[in-house]
Amino acid sequence: MIPLSAWDIWWWVILPYTAIVVFVVGHIWRWRYDQFGWTSHSTQLQERRLLKWGSPLFHYATFAAIFGHILGILVPKSVTDWLGIPETWYQDFSAVAGSTAAVGILIGAAVLTFRRTMIPRVRATTSAVDYLALILLGIIVILGIFLTLGIEDTSHYEYRNTVGVWFRSLATFHPNVRAITAAPFLYQLHAAAAWAIFIVWPFSRLVHAWSYPLWYLWRPYIVIRSRVADRPHEPGTSGRRWRKIGVPY
């Protein structure tokens, strides 16, 4: 058995736990000291047309990809075997669904990146950390497409026996480093880039992912009253006065 190197310990033990700590502590710090910055820093006023198409495509495809990763990494292969799902069915479904989500993310991210880099008014609102987050997202998505489409004979590789085993072992504080080191290099690079973006996340505009307005579900209705701007003014008044309820303008 080949002994583990210091680099193996760094990449597959120290980096994941460091990323988790920075992710949690960074969000707490950001919430305590920068609540006004806890937004997506919307640039809708600067440009709307590209945002209208790129943002929904990117976000919905991202949700689909996250759901697929949860099923693929957190659910052991033994579970799908117990359910009687043939391995070919699982791989074919993963390839189709994963490729669809990955292409959606890539197109949406390309539109948003073009918008953020080529439109001066939008570019002026982008920080260096946001550019770093975009680069990491691009690496993760491109590698995901590369692996999902099965380039270089990785289409039939069962990552649930390596990457999935290692990832679940982190929760037990007994990382199975040999499992991840047995995976192809591109899978390792994909995993390392994911941990890197977890480190960057609390300090970028990605924090807006946790600001979904759930309170909208139970807030009271908002009454919108129209105002007739061209109604005739009474002589000697500005047009504003008290009126009885039910009396028309």
C-alpha angles and dihedrals in degrees: 000000000000111000119240116256128224089253091056090054091047097049100039104030112021098037097051095048092043090051091050093050093047090046094054100036092041092055092048091050092046092050093049098046107023110034091140088059093050093106140088089254089235116223095188091122090056096050132355111168099069092036090055092061104028101047100054092043093050096045099045092045090049091053090051091050092049090051090050092051091051091054094043100045106027097041110072121227089243089067095057089044090052090050089054096243108154114235092235091055091050093049094045092049091046091050095051097040094039093048092049092051093044094050090048091052092046094051093043092047091047091054093047093045092050089049094049096046103035103040108074096208091054094040090056090064095052120100129206091254090055090053090050090051090051091051092050091047089051092052092048094048096045092048090047091054091044092054097038094053089053099239114175093019096295094123093094097039112121103222091175089075093055117015093032094049092049094046094051091046090062089070090059092050089238102101114203095221094171090061094059094040087057090060122094116270095252091058089051091049090049091053094046092051089051091055090047092057090049087060093049095042101085092051098049136063088270087093088083087079087080094049098078105149099239090159087072086077094068105022117117120261117275114230111219115200120194120225120214104221098187100051113131116264120229114244113273095012137094091234095264122110140134115274133185117257110268095023108124122230 
